[in-house]
Amino acid sequence: MTVLLRFPGAFRRMRMRRGLLQKSVAYQLRLDPGLLCAIEKGARSPFDQETLERAAELLELSKTEQAELSWTAHHDRLVGLLCNRGATPAEIELISASLLAWHHLQADQRDGLIRNVRRLGESAQFISTLSSPEGRLEGFT
């Protein structure tokens, strides 16, 4: 599941680009160094909003970088929630990929994405009604 997580890599890259050591960043963010290490490895949840804001200030992130880091934290919280609720790896991967697509689309494009996913669901339902119990399409041998 850690390959689906986006926050650990994003935060680590931003920290390292600025030449900051993990331990010093942890202390400046008032975090236990072990906790920051676990967060960067994907073993713990991303920062809460307050810590995200402190990290953005500490790392002197641009507005674009702040938005990206905030989005990765949001993505990973949703993925973690799905894991904790018993979603299968395939379901989690589908939702993660959908969130990534959503993130990169404009508002009008997002409406199109939703319409296409709905059509895909309707098509899948239709195809399943044509299938026989053996998995073959009825009328075809």
Salt bridges, closest charged atoms under 4 A:
GLU40 OE1 - ARG12 NE 3.82
GLU40 OE2 - ARG15 NE 2.74
GLU50 OE2 - ARG54 NH1 2.98
GLU65 OE2 - ARG17 NH1 3.89
GLU65 OE1 - ARG18 NH2 2.75
GLU68 OE1 - HIS103 NE2 3.08
ASP76 OD1 - HIS75 ND1 2.78
GLU134 OE1 - ARG136 NH2 3.99
